[in-house]
Amino acid sequence: MKVLDFIVNQVLREPSIFLSIVVLLGMIFLKKKGSAILVSTLKTMVGVRVLQIGTGLLSSSSKPMLSMLVARFGLQGRVADPWSGVAEGLERMADVPLAGQIGLILLLAWLLHLLFSRFTPLKVVFLTGHTAFTDTVVITFSVYAISGWSDWRAIALSVILLAVYWWLFPALMAKPLKKLVGDDNITIGHNMAAFGWVAMLIAKWTGDPKNDTEKLVLPGWLNVMKDSVISYSVIMAFLYTLIGILSGPTAAADYTGGMNYILFSFMQGINIAVGVTILLLGVRMFLAELLPAFQGFAKVVVPGAIPAVDNPVFWTYAPQATLLGLIFTVVGMTAGVLLQILLGSTFITIPSVIPIFFGGCTLGAFASKYGGIRGTIIATFVLGIVQVFGAVWFSQVVGFQVAAGAHIDFCTLWPAVFSALKLIF
């Protein structure tokens, strides 16, 4: 059991190690030379670590800005953040056997999804380890909260729900994503695998793919905004400086470390541009090694399978759409929160940086090839509102007291699934 615990709670939870093992096995199965195997494995590990540093900078730069707003306006509600759900789920299950079975549930579900892929026409391998962990905790807690089970029945139901989710929806997303990724044989391995297609559908209904987001022509000097470093620097520095001004020096005092609150806010926006630049470098590094090596892995483990990978991978295919998605997800979520306040909602959704950045950017990329500029804007705005209301729906269904749904699937698919299960139980 100690070996199993080490594999599940150490190896599978660390994306750089997990993906490096996949590449290592793939290169061995392809019978590559030892030096080539070493190079690909280490480049994968370094590339994923670079990506993680970039995503960490996005998170650490955004959290104080959101916290300043919450403190300034006294917002109370449910926090739409997957890791808040993990923390509350583990705490609420601390006194039942399930808390110690999370690793086993994750491993069994991942192996079962491999069996589904091997013996059905839908062939995919879910490779986003940290997402698999958050999914496992939140879904297991939800099963426990809905059913009252804490024995083998809860384990079995959780394993089945997770395995089907990691197998079915990434596989179904592979075909529609071809318009975005072209010849690269990948699909989404995240909490947008079920309802990411809605972004494409809304974009298709409301936009025109001929107005390509990546060919957006800006007048005069604004053409410099086509450079992602410049665009993220200008837009995020402006947005965060505005948040700093709205929050004021008193609310900001606990977060600035003595720096002037406006200057602090401006620099957090610049940090976002730094984080995105680092993140995209990491994506290019590890993807260049993963895609060819995965063919060897799939050939032996799941013949014909394609990798289901993390969100930032898709940003490189449509960087301008990614930025549009981020901006209009923020606008949509802001509109959703204002609607909740106007409607006198019992609980207000407090969005976190994770669904804002990783959801908004990814859904923007998904929408871009189906609806162009207008479709991307409308799709991400609408889904921003949906996430705000759906997050509270999920928290009410499963009984979260602090956390809420985060990404789009946890604001749509999962509250619907557990609402149906609640009727049965």
Contacts in CASP RR format, 6 or more apart in sequence:
PFRMAT RR
TARGET T0000
AUTHOR 0000-0000-0000
METHOD contacts of the structure
MODEL  1
MKVLDFIVNQVLREPSIFLSIVVLLGMIFLKKKGSAILVSTLKTMVGVRV
LQIGTGLLSSSSKPMLSMLVARFGLQGRVADPWSGVAEGLERMADVPLAG
QIGLILLLAWLLHLLFSRFTPLKVVFLTGHTAFTDTVVITFSVYAISGWS
DWRAIALSVILLAVYWWLFPALMAKPLKKLVGDDNITIGHNMAAFGWVAM
LIAKWTGDPKNDTEKLVLPGWLNVMKDSVISYSVIMAFLYTLIGILSGPT
AAADYTGGMNYILFSFMQGINIAVGVTILLLGVRMFLAELLPAFQGFAKV
VVPGAIPAVDNPVFWTYAPQATLLGLIFTVVGMTAGVLLQILLGSTFITI
PSVIPIFFGGCTLGAFASKYGGIRGTIIATFVLGIVQVFGAVWFSQVVGF
QVAAGAHIDFCTLWPAVFSALKLIF
4 103 0 8 1.000
4 104 0 8 1.000
4 107 0 8 1.000
5 103 0 8 1.000
7 107 0 8 1.000
8 103 0 8 1.000
8 104 0 8 1.000
8 106 0 8 1.000
8 107 0 8 1.000
9 103 0 8 1.000
10 17 0 8 1.000
11 17 0 8 1.000
11 18 0 8 1.000
11 21 0 8 1.000
12 18 0 8 1.000
12 106 0 8 1.000
12 107 0 8 1.000
12 110 0 8 1.000
12 129 0 8 1.000
12 132 0 8 1.000
12 133 0 8 1.000
13 129 0 8 1.000
13 130 0 8 1.000
13 133 0 8 1.000
15 48 0 8 1.000
15 52 0 8 1.000
15 128 0 8 1.000
15 129 0 8 1.000
15 130 0 8 1.000
15 310 0 8 1.000
16 44 0 8 1.000
16 45 0 8 1.000
16 47 0 8 1.000
16 48 0 8 1.000
16 49 0 8 1.000
16 52 0 8 1.000
17 45 0 8 1.000
18 127 0 8 1.000
18 129 0 8 1.000
19 44 0 8 1.000
19 45 0 8 1.000
19 48 0 8 1.000
19 127 0 8 1.000
19 286 0 8 1.000
19 290 0 8 1.000
20 41 0 8 1.000
20 42 0 8 1.000
20 44 0 8 1.000
20 45 0 8 1.000
20 48 0 8 1.000
22 125 0 8 1.000
22 127 0 8 1.000
22 290 0 8 1.000
22 293 0 8 1.000
22 294 0 8 1.000
22 297 0 8 1.000
22 307 0 8 1.000
23 40 0 8 1.000
23 41 0 8 1.000
23 44 0 8 1.000
23 289 0 8 1.000
23 290 0 8 1.000
23 293 0 8 1.000
23 294 0 8 1.000
23 297 0 8 1.000
24 37 0 8 1.000
24 40 0 8 1.000
24 41 0 8 1.000
24 293 0 8 1.000
25 296 0 8 1.000
25 297 0 8 1.000
25 300 0 8 1.000
25 301 0 8 1.000
26 293 0 8 1.000
26 294 0 8 1.000
26 295 0 8 1.000
26 296 0 8 1.000
26 297 0 8 1.000
26 300 0 8 1.000
27 36 0 8 1.000
27 37 0 8 1.000
27 40 0 8 1.000
27 41 0 8 1.000
27 293 0 8 1.000
27 296 0 8 1.000
28 37 0 8 1.000
29 296 0 8 1.000
29 297 0 8 1.000
29 299 0 8 1.000
29 300 0 8 1.000
30 292 0 8 1.000
30 293 0 8 1.000
30 295 0 8 1.000
30 296 0 8 1.000
30 299 0 8 1.000
32 40 0 8 1.000
40 289 0 8 1.000
40 293 0 8 1.000
41 289 0 8 1.000
43 285 0 8 1.000
43 286 0 8 1.000
43 288 0 8 1.000
43 289 0 8 1.000
44 285 0 8 1.000
44 286 0 8 1.000
44 289 0 8 1.000
44 290 0 8 1.000
44 293 0 8 1.000
46 285 0 8 1.000
46 286 0 8 1.000
47 281 0 8 1.000
47 282 0 8 1.000
47 283 0 8 1.000
47 285 0 8 1.000
47 286 0 8 1.000
48 282 0 8 1.000
48 286 0 8 1.000
50 278 0 8 1.000
50 279 0 8 1.000
50 281 0 8 1.000
50 282 0 8 1.000
50 285 0 8 1.000
51 278 0 8 1.000
51 279 0 8 1.000
51 282 0 8 1.000
51 283 0 8 1.000
51 286 0 8 1.000
51 310 0 8 1.000
51 312 0 8 1.000
53 275 0 8 1.000
53 278 0 8 1.000
54 274 0 8 1.000
54 275 0 8 1.000
54 276 0 8 1.000
54 278 0 8 1.000
54 279 0 8 1.000
55 275 0 8 1.000
55 279 0 8 1.000
55 312 0 8 1.000
55 358 0 8 1.000
56 275 0 8 1.000
57 271 0 8 1.000
57 272 0 8 1.000
57 274 0 8 1.000
57 275 0 8 1.000
57 278 0 8 1.000
58 272 0 8 1.000
58 275 0 8 1.000
58 276 0 8 1.000
58 279 0 8 1.000
58 353 0 8 1.000
58 357 0 8 1.000
59 353 0 8 1.000
59 354 0 8 1.000
59 357 0 8 1.000
60 271 0 8 1.000
61 268 0 8 1.000
61 269 0 8 1.000
61 271 0 8 1.000
61 272 0 8 1.000
61 275 0 8 1.000
62 268 0 8 1.000
62 272 0 8 1.000
62 353 0 8 1.000
62 356 0 8 1.000
62 357 0 8 1.000
63 352 0 8 1.000
63 353 0 8 1.000
64 255 0 8 1.000
64 256 0 8 1.000
64 268 0 8 1.000
65 240 0 8 1.000
65 243 0 8 1.000
65 244 0 8 1.000
65 247 0 8 1.000
65 265 0 8 1.000
65 268 0 8 1.000
66 350 0 8 1.000
66 351 0 8 1.000
66 352 0 8 1.000
66 353 0 8 1.000
67 255 0 8 1.000
68 243 0 8 1.000
68 244 0 8 1.000
68 247 0 8 1.000
68 248 0 8 1.000
68 251 0 8 1.000
68 252 0 8 1.000
68 255 0 8 1.000
68 265 0 8 1.000
69 75 0 8 1.000
69 243 0 8 1.000
69 246 0 8 1.000
69 247 0 8 1.000
69 251 0 8 1.000
70 350 0 8 1.000
71 247 0 8 1.000
71 251 0 8 1.000
71 254 0 8 1.000
72 246 0 8 1.000
72 247 0 8 1.000
72 248 0 8 1.000
72 250 0 8 1.000
72 251 0 8 1.000
75 348 0 8 1.000
75 350 0 8 1.000
76 347 0 8 1.000
76 348 0 8 1.000
77 347 0 8 1.000
77 348 0 8 1.000
77 349 0 8 1.000
77 350 0 8 1.000
77 404 0 8 1.000
78 347 0 8 1.000
78 348 0 8 1.000
78 349 0 8 1.000
78 350 0 8 1.000
78 391 0 8 1.000
78 392 0 8 1.000
78 395 0 8 1.000
78 400 0 8 1.000
78 402 0 8 1.000
78 403 0 8 1.000
78 404 0 8 1.000
78 405 0 8 1.000
79 350 0 8 1.000
79 352 0 8 1.000
79 402 0 8 1.000
79 403 0 8 1.000
79 404 0 8 1.000
80 349 0 8 1.000
80 350 0 8 1.000
80 351 0 8 1.000
80 352 0 8 1.000
80 355 0 8 1.000
80 387 0 8 1.000
80 388 0 8 1.000
80 391 0 8 1.000
80 403 0 8 1.000
80 404 0 8 1.000
80 405 0 8 1.000
80 406 0 8 1.000
80 411 0 8 1.000
81 352 0 8 1.000
81 354 0 8 1.000
81 355 0 8 1.000
81 403 0 8 1.000
81 404 0 8 1.000
81 406 0 8 1.000
82 134 0 8 1.000
82 138 0 8 1.000
82 191 0 8 1.000
82 354 0 8 1.000
82 405 0 8 1.000
82 406 0 8 1.000
82 407 0 8 1.000
82 410 0 8 1.000
83 134 0 8 1.000
83 354 0 8 1.000
84 352 0 8 1.000
84 402 0 8 1.000
84 403 0 8 1.000
84 404 0 8 1.000
84 406 0 8 1.000
85 134 0 8 1.000
85 137 0 8 1.000
85 138 0 8 1.000
85 141 0 8 1.000
85 400 0 8 1.000
85 402 0 8 1.000
85 403 0 8 1.000
85 405 0 8 1.000
85 406 0 8 1.000
86 133 0 8 1.000
86 134 0 8 1.000
86 137 0 8 1.000
86 138 0 8 1.000
87 403 0 8 1.000
88 141 0 8 1.000
88 400 0 8 1.000
88 401 0 8 1.000
88 402 0 8 1.000
88 403 0 8 1.000
89 137 0 8 1.000
89 138 0 8 1.000
89 141 0 8 1.000
89 400 0 8 1.000
89 403 0 8 1.000
90 99 0 8 1.000
90 102 0 8 1.000
90 137 0 8 1.000
90 141 0 8 1.000
92 141 0 8 1.000
92 145 0 8 1.000
93 99 0 8 1.000
93 140 0 8 1.000
93 141 0 8 1.000
93 144 0 8 1.000
93 150 0 8 1.000
96 144 0 8 1.000
96 150 0 8 1.000
97 150 0 8 1.000
97 151 0 8 1.000
98 140 0 8 1.000
98 141 0 8 1.000
98 144 0 8 1.000
98 150 0 8 1.000
98 154 0 8 1.000
98 155 0 8 1.000
101 140 0 8 1.000
101 155 0 8 1.000
102 133 0 8 1.000
102 136 0 8 1.000
102 137 0 8 1.000
102 140 0 8 1.000
103 136 0 8 1.000
104 155 0 8 1.000
105 136 0 8 1.000
105 140 0 8 1.000
105 155 0 8 1.000
105 158 0 8 1.000
105 159 0 8 1.000
105 162 0 8 1.000
106 132 0 8 1.000
106 133 0 8 1.000
106 136 0 8 1.000
106 162 0 8 1.000
108 155 0 8 1.000
108 159 0 8 1.000
108 163 0 8 1.000
109 132 0 8 1.000
109 136 0 8 1.000
109 158 0 8 1.000
109 159 0 8 1.000
109 160 0 8 1.000
109 162 0 8 1.000
109 163 0 8 1.000
109 166 0 8 1.000
110 126 0 8 1.000
110 132 0 8 1.000
110 163 0 8 1.000
110 166 0 8 1.000
112 159 0 8 1.000
112 160 0 8 1.000
112 163 0 8 1.000
113 126 0 8 1.000
113 162 0 8 1.000
113 163 0 8 1.000
113 164 0 8 1.000
113 166 0 8 1.000
113 167 0 8 1.000
114 125 0 8 1.000
114 301 0 8 1.000
114 302 0 8 1.000
116 122 0 8 1.000
116 163 0 8 1.000
116 164 0 8 1.000
116 167 0 8 1.000
116 168 0 8 1.000
117 123 0 8 1.000
117 124 0 8 1.000
117 125 0 8 1.000
117 167 0 8 1.000
117 171 0 8 1.000
117 302 0 8 1.000
117 305 0 8 1.000
118 301 0 8 1.000
118 302 0 8 1.000
118 303 0 8 1.000
118 305 0 8 1.000
122 167 0 8 1.000
122 168 0 8 1.000
122 171 0 8 1.000
122 172 0 8 1.000
123 171 0 8 1.000
123 298 0 8 1.000
123 302 0 8 1.000
123 303 0 8 1.000
123 304 0 8 1.000
123 305 0 8 1.000
123 306 0 8 1.000
124 167 0 8 1.000
124 170 0 8 1.000
124 171 0 8 1.000
124 174 0 8 1.000
124 187 0 8 1.000
124 305 0 8 1.000
124 306 0 8 1.000
124 307 0 8 1.000
124 308 0 8 1.000
125 294 0 8 1.000
125 297 0 8 1.000
125 298 0 8 1.000
125 301 0 8 1.000
125 302 0 8 1.000
125 305 0 8 1.000
125 306 0 8 1.000
125 307 0 8 1.000
125 308 0 8 1.000
126 132 0 8 1.000
126 166 0 8 1.000
126 167 0 8 1.000
126 170 0 8 1.000
126 189 0 8 1.000
126 308 0 8 1.000
127 189 0 8 1.000
127 307 0 8 1.000
127 308 0 8 1.000
127 309 0 8 1.000
127 310 0 8 1.000
128 189 0 8 1.000
128 190 0 8 1.000
128 308 0 8 1.000
128 309 0 8 1.000
128 310 0 8 1.000
131 189 0 8 1.000
131 190 0 8 1.000
131 191 0 8 1.000
131 310 0 8 1.000
132 162 0 8 1.000
132 166 0 8 1.000
135 162 0 8 1.000
135 165 0 8 1.000
135 166 0 8 1.000
135 191 0 8 1.000
136 158 0 8 1.000
136 162 0 8 1.000
138 410 0 8 1.000
139 158 0 8 1.000
139 161 0 8 1.000
139 162 0 8 1.000
139 165 0 8 1.000
139 414 0 8 1.000
140 154 0 8 1.000
140 155 0 8 1.000
140 158 0 8 1.000
141 398 0 8 1.000
142 397 0 8 1.000
142 398 0 8 1.000
142 414 0 8 1.000
142 418 0 8 1.000
143 149 0 8 1.000
143 154 0 8 1.000
143 157 0 8 1.000
143 158 0 8 1.000
143 161 0 8 1.000
143 421 0 8 1.000
144 150 0 8 1.000
144 154 0 8 1.000
145 398 0 8 1.000
145 399 0 8 1.000
146 397 0 8 1.000
146 398 0 8 1.000
146 418 0 8 1.000
146 421 0 8 1.000
146 422 0 8 1.000
146 425 0 8 1.000
147 153 0 8 1.000
147 154 0 8 1.000
147 157 0 8 1.000
147 421 0 8 1.000
147 425 0 8 1.000
148 154 0 8 1.000
148 425 0 8 1.000
149 157 0 8 1.000
161 417 0 8 1.000
165 193 0 8 1.000
165 194 0 8 1.000
166 189 0 8 1.000
166 308 0 8 1.000
169 193 0 8 1.000
169 194 0 8 1.000
169 409 0 8 1.000
170 187 0 8 1.000
170 188 0 8 1.000
170 189 0 8 1.000
170 193 0 8 1.000
170 308 0 8 1.000
171 187 0 8 1.000
172 193 0 8 1.000
172 197 0 8 1.000
173 187 0 8 1.000
173 188 0 8 1.000
173 193 0 8 1.000
173 196 0 8 1.000
173 197 0 8 1.000
174 185 0 8 1.000
174 186 0 8 1.000
174 187 0 8 1.000
174 306 0 8 1.000
176 197 0 8 1.000
176 200 0 8 1.000
177 186 0 8 1.000
177 187 0 8 1.000
177 188 0 8 1.000
177 314 0 8 1.000
177 366 0 8 1.000
179 369 0 8 1.000
179 370 0 8 1.000
180 314 0 8 1.000
180 317 0 8 1.000
180 318 0 8 1.000
180 365 0 8 1.000
180 366 0 8 1.000
180 368 0 8 1.000
180 369 0 8 1.000
181 314 0 8 1.000
181 317 0 8 1.000
184 287 0 8 1.000
184 291 0 8 1.000
185 291 0 8 1.000
185 306 0 8 1.000
185 307 0 8 1.000
186 291 0 8 1.000
186 306 0 8 1.000
186 307 0 8 1.000
186 308 0 8 1.000
186 309 0 8 1.000
186 313 0 8 1.000
187 193 0 8 1.000
187 306 0 8 1.000
187 307 0 8 1.000
187 308 0 8 1.000
187 309 0 8 1.000
188 196 0 8 1.000
188 308 0 8 1.000
188 309 0 8 1.000
188 311 0 8 1.000
188 314 0 8 1.000
188 362 0 8 1.000
189 308 0 8 1.000
189 309 0 8 1.000
189 310 0 8 1.000
190 310 0 8 1.000
190 311 0 8 1.000
190 358 0 8 1.000
190 362 0 8 1.000
190 407 0 8 1.000
191 406 0 8 1.000
191 407 0 8 1.000
191 408 0 8 1.000
191 409 0 8 1.000
191 410 0 8 1.000
192 199 0 8 1.000
192 311 0 8 1.000
192 359 0 8 1.000
192 362 0 8 1.000
192 363 0 8 1.000
192 366 0 8 1.000
192 407 0 8 1.000
192 408 0 8 1.000
192 409 0 8 1.000
193 308 0 8 1.000
193 409 0 8 1.000
194 409 0 8 1.000
194 412 0 8 1.000
194 413 0 8 1.000
195 408 0 8 1.000
195 409 0 8 1.000
195 412 0 8 1.000
195 413 0 8 1.000
196 363 0 8 1.000
196 366 0 8 1.000
196 408 0 8 1.000
196 409 0 8 1.000
197 366 0 8 1.000
198 379 0 8 1.000
198 383 0 8 1.000
198 408 0 8 1.000
198 412 0 8 1.000
199 363 0 8 1.000
199 364 0 8 1.000
199 366 0 8 1.000
199 367 0 8 1.000
199 379 0 8 1.000
199 380 0 8 1.000
199 383 0 8 1.000
199 408 0 8 1.000
200 366 0 8 1.000
200 367 0 8 1.000
200 369 0 8 1.000
200 370 0 8 1.000
200 379 0 8 1.000
201 370 0 8 1.000
202 367 0 8 1.000
202 375 0 8 1.000
202 378 0 8 1.000
202 379 0 8 1.000
202 382 0 8 1.000
202 383 0 8 1.000
203 366 0 8 1.000
203 367 0 8 1.000
203 368 0 8 1.000
203 370 0 8 1.000
203 371 0 8 1.000
203 372 0 8 1.000
203 375 0 8 1.000
203 376 0 8 1.000
203 378 0 8 1.000
203 379 0 8 1.000
204 370 0 8 1.000
204 371 0 8 1.000
204 375 0 8 1.000
206 371 0 8 1.000
206 374 0 8 1.000
206 375 0 8 1.000
206 378 0 8 1.000
206 379 0 8 1.000
207 370 0 8 1.000
207 371 0 8 1.000
207 372 0 8 1.000
207 373 0 8 1.000
207 374 0 8 1.000
207 375 0 8 1.000
207 378 0 8 1.000
208 371 0 8 1.000
208 372 0 8 1.000
208 374 0 8 1.000
208 375 0 8 1.000
209 369 0 8 1.000
209 370 0 8 1.000
209 371 0 8 1.000
209 372 0 8 1.000
210 372 0 8 1.000
211 371 0 8 1.000
211 372 0 8 1.000
211 373 0 8 1.000
211 374 0 8 1.000
212 368 0 8 1.000
212 372 0 8 1.000
212 373 0 8 1.000
213 318 0 8 1.000
213 320 0 8 1.000
213 321 0 8 1.000
213 324 0 8 1.000
213 368 0 8 1.000
213 372 0 8 1.000
213 373 0 8 1.000
213 376 0 8 1.000
214 318 0 8 1.000
214 319 0 8 1.000
214 320 0 8 1.000
214 321 0 8 1.000
214 368 0 8 1.000
216 226 0 8 1.000
216 320 0 8 1.000
216 373 0 8 1.000
217 223 0 8 1.000
218 225 0 8 1.000
218 226 0 8 1.000
224 230 0 8 1.000
225 231 0 8 1.000
225 234 0 8 1.000
226 320 0 8 1.000
228 276 0 8 1.000
228 277 0 8 1.000
228 280 0 8 1.000
228 319 0 8 1.000
228 320 0 8 1.000
228 323 0 8 1.000
229 273 0 8 1.000
229 276 0 8 1.000
229 277 0 8 1.000
231 320 0 8 1.000
231 323 0 8 1.000
232 272 0 8 1.000
232 273 0 8 1.000
232 276 0 8 1.000
232 277 0 8 1.000
232 323 0 8 1.000
233 269 0 8 1.000
233 270 0 8 1.000
233 272 0 8 1.000
233 273 0 8 1.000
235 323 0 8 1.000
235 327 0 8 1.000
236 268 0 8 1.000
236 269 0 8 1.000
236 270 0 8 1.000
236 272 0 8 1.000
236 273 0 8 1.000
237 266 0 8 1.000
237 269 0 8 1.000
237 270 0 8 1.000
237 273 0 8 1.000
239 269 0 8 1.000
239 330 0 8 1.000
240 265 0 8 1.000
240 266 0 8 1.000
240 268 0 8 1.000
240 269 0 8 1.000
240 272 0 8 1.000
241 262 0 8 1.000
241 265 0 8 1.000
241 266 0 8 1.000
241 269 0 8 1.000
243 265 0 8 1.000
244 252 0 8 1.000
244 261 0 8 1.000
244 262 0 8 1.000
244 264 0 8 1.000
244 265 0 8 1.000
245 262 0 8 1.000
245 265 0 8 1.000
247 261 0 8 1.000
247 265 0 8 1.000
248 261 0 8 1.000
249 261 0 8 1.000
252 261 0 8 1.000
252 264 0 8 1.000
252 265 0 8 1.000
253 261 0 8 1.000
255 264 0 8 1.000
256 264 0 8 1.000
257 264 0 8 1.000
259 267 0 8 1.000
279 312 0 8 1.000
279 315 0 8 1.000
280 312 0 8 1.000
280 315 0 8 1.000
280 316 0 8 1.000
280 319 0 8 1.000
283 312 0 8 1.000
283 313 0 8 1.000
283 315 0 8 1.000
283 316 0 8 1.000
284 316 0 8 1.000
287 309 0 8 1.000
287 313 0 8 1.000
287 316 0 8 1.000
290 307 0 8 1.000
290 309 0 8 1.000
291 307 0 8 1.000
294 306 0 8 1.000
294 307 0 8 1.000
298 304 0 8 1.000
298 305 0 8 1.000
298 306 0 8 1.000
298 307 0 8 1.000
311 358 0 8 1.000
311 359 0 8 1.000
311 361 0 8 1.000
311 362 0 8 1.000
312 358 0 8 1.000
312 361 0 8 1.000
312 362 0 8 1.000
314 362 0 8 1.000
314 365 0 8 1.000
314 366 0 8 1.000
315 322 0 8 1.000
315 361 0 8 1.000
315 362 0 8 1.000
315 365 0 8 1.000
317 365 0 8 1.000
318 364 0 8 1.000
318 365 0 8 1.000
318 368 0 8 1.000
318 369 0 8 1.000
320 368 0 8 1.000
321 364 0 8 1.000
321 365 0 8 1.000
321 367 0 8 1.000
321 368 0 8 1.000
321 372 0 8 1.000
321 376 0 8 1.000
322 361 0 8 1.000
322 362 0 8 1.000
322 364 0 8 1.000
322 365 0 8 1.000
323 361 0 8 1.000
324 364 0 8 1.000
324 368 0 8 1.000
324 373 0 8 1.000
324 376 0 8 1.000
324 377 0 8 1.000
324 380 0 8 1.000
325 360 0 8 1.000
325 361 0 8 1.000
325 363 0 8 1.000
325 364 0 8 1.000
325 365 0 8 1.000
325 367 0 8 1.000
325 376 0 8 1.000
325 377 0 8 1.000
325 380 0 8 1.000
326 356 0 8 1.000
326 357 0 8 1.000
326 360 0 8 1.000
326 361 0 8 1.000
326 364 0 8 1.000
328 376 0 8 1.000
328 377 0 8 1.000
328 380 0 8 1.000
328 381 0 8 1.000
329 355 0 8 1.000
329 356 0 8 1.000
329 359 0 8 1.000
329 360 0 8 1.000
329 363 0 8 1.000
329 364 0 8 1.000
329 380 0 8 1.000
329 381 0 8 1.000
329 383 0 8 1.000
329 384 0 8 1.000
329 387 0 8 1.000
330 356 0 8 1.000
331 381 0 8 1.000
332 380 0 8 1.000
332 381 0 8 1.000
332 382 0 8 1.000
332 384 0 8 1.000
332 385 0 8 1.000
332 388 0 8 1.000
333 349 0 8 1.000
333 351 0 8 1.000
333 356 0 8 1.000
333 384 0 8 1.000
333 385 0 8 1.000
333 387 0 8 1.000
333 388 0 8 1.000
335 381 0 8 1.000
335 384 0 8 1.000
335 385 0 8 1.000
336 349 0 8 1.000
336 384 0 8 1.000
336 385 0 8 1.000
336 388 0 8 1.000
336 389 0 8 1.000
337 348 0 8 1.000
337 349 0 8 1.000
337 351 0 8 1.000
337 388 0 8 1.000
339 385 0 8 1.000
339 388 0 8 1.000
339 389 0 8 1.000
340 347 0 8 1.000
340 348 0 8 1.000
340 349 0 8 1.000
340 388 0 8 1.000
340 389 0 8 1.000
340 392 0 8 1.000
341 348 0 8 1.000
345 392 0 8 1.000
347 392 0 8 1.000
347 395 0 8 1.000
347 396 0 8 1.000
347 404 0 8 1.000
349 387 0 8 1.000
349 388 0 8 1.000
349 389 0 8 1.000
349 390 0 8 1.000
349 391 0 8 1.000
349 392 0 8 1.000
349 404 0 8 1.000
350 404 0 8 1.000
351 387 0 8 1.000
351 388 0 8 1.000
351 391 0 8 1.000
352 406 0 8 1.000
354 406 0 8 1.000
354 407 0 8 1.000
355 387 0 8 1.000
355 406 0 8 1.000
355 407 0 8 1.000
355 408 0 8 1.000
358 407 0 8 1.000
359 407 0 8 1.000
359 408 0 8 1.000
360 380 0 8 1.000
360 383 0 8 1.000
360 384 0 8 1.000
363 379 0 8 1.000
363 380 0 8 1.000
363 383 0 8 1.000
363 408 0 8 1.000
364 376 0 8 1.000
364 379 0 8 1.000
364 380 0 8 1.000
367 375 0 8 1.000
367 376 0 8 1.000
367 379 0 8 1.000
367 380 0 8 1.000
368 376 0 8 1.000
371 379 0 8 1.000
383 408 0 8 1.000
386 408 0 8 1.000
386 411 0 8 1.000
386 412 0 8 1.000
387 406 0 8 1.000
387 407 0 8 1.000
387 408 0 8 1.000
387 411 0 8 1.000
389 411 0 8 1.000
390 404 0 8 1.000
390 405 0 8 1.000
390 411 0 8 1.000
390 412 0 8 1.000
390 415 0 8 1.000
391 404 0 8 1.000
391 405 0 8 1.000
391 406 0 8 1.000
391 410 0 8 1.000
391 411 0 8 1.000
392 404 0 8 1.000
393 411 0 8 1.000
393 415 0 8 1.000
394 400 0 8 1.000
394 404 0 8 1.000
394 405 0 8 1.000
394 410 0 8 1.000
394 411 0 8 1.000
394 414 0 8 1.000
394 415 0 8 1.000
394 418 0 8 1.000
395 401 0 8 1.000
395 403 0 8 1.000
395 404 0 8 1.000
395 405 0 8 1.000
397 415 0 8 1.000
397 418 0 8 1.000
397 419 0 8 1.000
397 422 0 8 1.000
398 415 0 8 1.000
398 418 0 8 1.000
405 411 0 8 1.000
405 414 0 8 1.000
405 415 0 8 1.000
END
